[in-house]
Amino acid sequence: MRSVLVASSAMLLPLTAEARETSFFAEVAVSSSLIDRGEHLALEVVEASFGAETSFRGATLYGSVYRILPFGEEQAEFDDEMDYSLGVAWDGAGYSADVSANQLTYPGEASEASLELAGSVTLDLAYAPTLAGFYDADLEDWGLEVSGGPEWAISDWTLYAIGRAGFVRLGDGSASRSYGGVEVGAARAISQAATLGVYVRGEAADEDSFVRKTKGGIVTDFGNTGFAAGIVLSLAN
């Protein structure tokens, strides 16, 4: 599952979710663009995710469905995407971990479906340093990313900053890329079950992987920097 929801969920959901054996969650984000692993996946996009999780022998098992819906004048340049995920998360001595299998599909598009395996480990240290990786079993793409940053509580708001750096190796032999960037945001609970968040994110890569101009349904110019801003509504029950 690839989205701003992944980056923000770790902060947003604990503000509202209560400890219970089985729970349900949903998130919707609207943003100026979708940046993932040093590239644009869409400009002007709605993301939606919903799923369920349950406790089992000290771990959390979860399943979710995630949808990317580009809109606006640039919609034709980007694929609609629907991902199906199954995963498990657990806490250990000084760390937390998450592994998942994600079937990436593209309804109505020419892109082929693929199975992505992903995992992350977060250390229980200042700034929550995290190492995340993925491997696409069909396309043979793979990559690693390190991230981390502080949080602050100000009145009813939780503010955060995340720095990230990583690289992606592509299985089709095309140019690989390294990237880095910063995201800052804020969130607050608006009810017992809902949290509202806002964020801005900037990223740079050593390849021209960010869209600069489009015309007639075709990307006409790429650059090596990208920017995104958005709003996220997170629900947990």
C-alpha positions in Angstrom: 0.0 0.0 0.0 1.5 3.3 -1.1 0.2 6.5 0.1 0.2 9.6 2.3 -2.1 7.5 4.5 0.8 5.1 5.2 3.0 7.9 6.5 0.3 9.6 8.5 -1.6 6.7 10.0 1.0 5.9 12.6 0.3 9.3 14.1 -3.3 9.8 13.4 -4.9 6.6 14.4 -3.6 6.3 18.0 -5.3 9.6 18.7 -8.7 8.0 18.3 -8.5 4.2 18.3 -9.3 2.5 21.5 -7.7 -0.7 22.6 -10.1 -3.5 21.6 -9.9 -7.0 20.2 -11.3 -6.1 16.8 -11.6 -2.7 15.2 -12.4 -1.0 11.9 -10.7 1.9 10.3 -11.2 4.2 7.3 -9.2 7.1 5.9 -9.8 9.6 3.1 -7.2 12.1 1.8 -7.5 14.9 -0.8 -4.2 16.3 -2.0 -2.6 18.4 -4.7 -0.4 15.4 -5.7 0.6 12.0 -4.5 4.4 11.5 -3.9 5.7 8.0 -3.3 9.3 6.8 -3.1 10.7 9.7 -5.0 8.1 10.1 -7.8 4.7 11.4 -8.6 1.9 8.8 -8.7 -0.8 11.4 -9.4 -1.6 15.1 -9.5 -4.8 16.2 -7.8 -5.9 13.0 -6.2 -8.3 11.4 -3.7 -7.0 8.5 -1.7 -9.3 6.2 0.3 -8.5 3.3 2.6 -10.7 1.1 4.8 -10.1 -2.2 6.7 -10.2 -4.1 9.9 -7.7 -5.3 12.5 -7.8 -7.8 15.3 -5.5 -8.9 18.1 -4.0 -12.4 17.9 -1.4 -13.9 20.3 0.1 -10.5 21.0 0.1 -9.3 17.4 -2.3 -7.3 15.3 -3.6 -8.9 12.1 -5.1 -6.5 9.5 -6.6 -6.3 6.1 -7.4 -3.3 4.0 -8.4 -2.0 0.6 -6.8 1.2 -0.7 -7.9 3.3 -3.7 -6.2 6.0 -5.7 -8.5 8.2 -7.8 -6.8 11.0 -9.8 -9.1 13.9 -10.8 -8.8 17.2 -12.5 -7.3 18.2 -15.8 -4.3 15.9 -15.3 -6.4 12.8 -14.6 -5.7 11.1 -17.9 -1.9 11.0 -17.3 -2.2 8.7 -14.2 -3.5 5.3 -13.4 -6.4 4.6 -11.1 -5.2 2.1 -8.5 -6.8 -0.3 -6.1 -4.7 -2.3 -3.6 -5.6 -5.2 -1.4 -3.4 -5.7 1.7 -3.0 -8.4 4.4 -0.5 -7.8 7.2 0.7 -8.3 10.7 2.1 -5.8 13.2 3.7 -6.5 16.6 5.8 -4.9 19.3 9.1 -6.3 20.5 11.7 -5.3 23.0 12.6 -1.8 21.9 10.9 -1.9 18.5 7.7 -2.3 16.5 7.4 -4.1 13.2 5.0 -4.5 10.4 5.0 -6.9 7.4 2.4 -7.1 4.6 1.5 -8.5 1.2 -0.1 -6.1 -1.2 -1.8 -6.9 -4.4 -1.6 -3.8 -6.6 -4.2 -3.6 -9.3 -5.2 -1.0 -11.9 -8.9 -1.2 -12.8 -9.7 0.1 -16.3 -6.0 0.7 -17.0 -3.3 -1.1 -19.1 -0.9 -1.5 -16.2 -0.5 -5.1 -15.0 -1.3 -6.2 -11.4 1.6 -7.2 -9.2 2.3 -8.6 -5.7 4.3 -6.3 -3.5 5.8 -7.5 -0.2 6.6 -4.7 2.3 8.0 -4.4 5.8 9.1 -1.8 8.3 10.8 -1.7 11.7 10.5 1.3 14.0 12.8 1.7 17.0 11.6 2.9 20.4 14.0 5.8 20.4 13.8 9.6 20.0 12.3 10.6 16.6 11.1 7.0 16.0 13.8 6.0 13.4 12.2 3.6 10.9 13.6 1.3 8.2 11.1 0.3 5.5 11.6 -1.9 2.5 9.6 -3.4 -0.4 10.0 -6.0 -3.1 7.6 -6.5 -6.1 7.5 -10.2 -6.8 6.3 -9.7 -10.3 8.1 -6.6 -11.5 11.3 -7.3 -9.4 11.4 -3.7 -8.2 12.7 -3.2 -4.7 13.8 -0.4 -2.4 14.7 0.8 1.1 13.8 3.9 3.0 14.9 5.4 6.3 12.7 8.0 8.1 12.1 9.6 11.4 11.2 12.8 13.1 9.8 14.5 16.2 6.2 15.2 17.4 4.9 18.0 19.6 1.6 18.5 21.4 0.3 22.0 21.3 -3.2 22.5 22.8 -5.5 20.1 21.0 -3.1 19.6 18.1 -0.3 17.1 17.5 2.4 18.5 15.2 5.0 16.3 13.5 7.9 16.4 11.1 9.3 13.5 9.1 12.5 13.3 7.2 13.0 10.5 4.8 15.6 9.2 2.4 15.7 6.1 0.2 16.3 4.4 -3.1 14.4 2.3 -5.6 15.9 -0.3 -8.0 13.7 -1.1 -11.0 13.4 -4.6 -12.3 13.0 -3.6 -15.9 16.5 -2.2 -16.2 15.5 1.4 -16.4 17.3 4.1 -14.3 17.1 3.6 -10.6 16.7 6.6 -8.3 17.6 7.9 -4.9 15.5 10.5 -3.1 15.0 12.4 0.0 12.5 14.9 1.5 10.7 16.4 4.4 7.0 16.2 5.5 5.4 18.4 8.2 1.8 18.2 9.4 -0.6 18.5 12.2 -3.6 16.5 13.5 -6.3 16.8 16.1 -9.2 14.6 17.3 -12.6 16.1 16.2 -14.6 13.3 18.0 -13.9 10.0 19.8 -13.8 8.2 16.4 -12.4 10.8 14.0 -9.1 12.7 13.5 -8.4 15.5 11.0 -4.9 16.1 9.7 -3.2 18.4 7.3 0.3 18.1 5.8 2.8 19.5 3.3 5.6 17.4 1.7 8.6 18.2 -0.5 10.9 15.7 -2.1 13.9 15.6 -4.5 15.4 12.8 -6.5 18.5 12.2 -8.7 16.2 11.3 -11.6 13.5 13.4 -13.3 10.6 11.5 -11.7 8.2 14.4 -10.8 5.7 15.8 -13.3 6.1 19.5 -14.2 3.9 20.0 -17.2 1.1 18.1 -19.0 -0.8 18.7 -22.2 -3.5 16.8 -23.9 -3.3 13.8 -21.6 0.5 13.5 -22.0 3.3 14.5 -19.6 5.5 16.9 -21.5 8.0 17.9 -18.8 9.6 16.2 -15.8 11.7 17.5 -13.0 13.7 16.2 -10.0 11.6 17.9 -7.3 8.0 17.6 -6.2 5.6 19.1 -3.7 2.3 18.0 -2.2 -0.2 19.4 0.3 -3.3 17.7 1.5 -6.0 17.0 4.2 -6.7 13.6 5.8 -9.7 12.4 7.7 -9.1 9.3 9.8 -11.8 7.2 11.4 -11.4 4.3 13.9 -14.0 2.2 15.7 
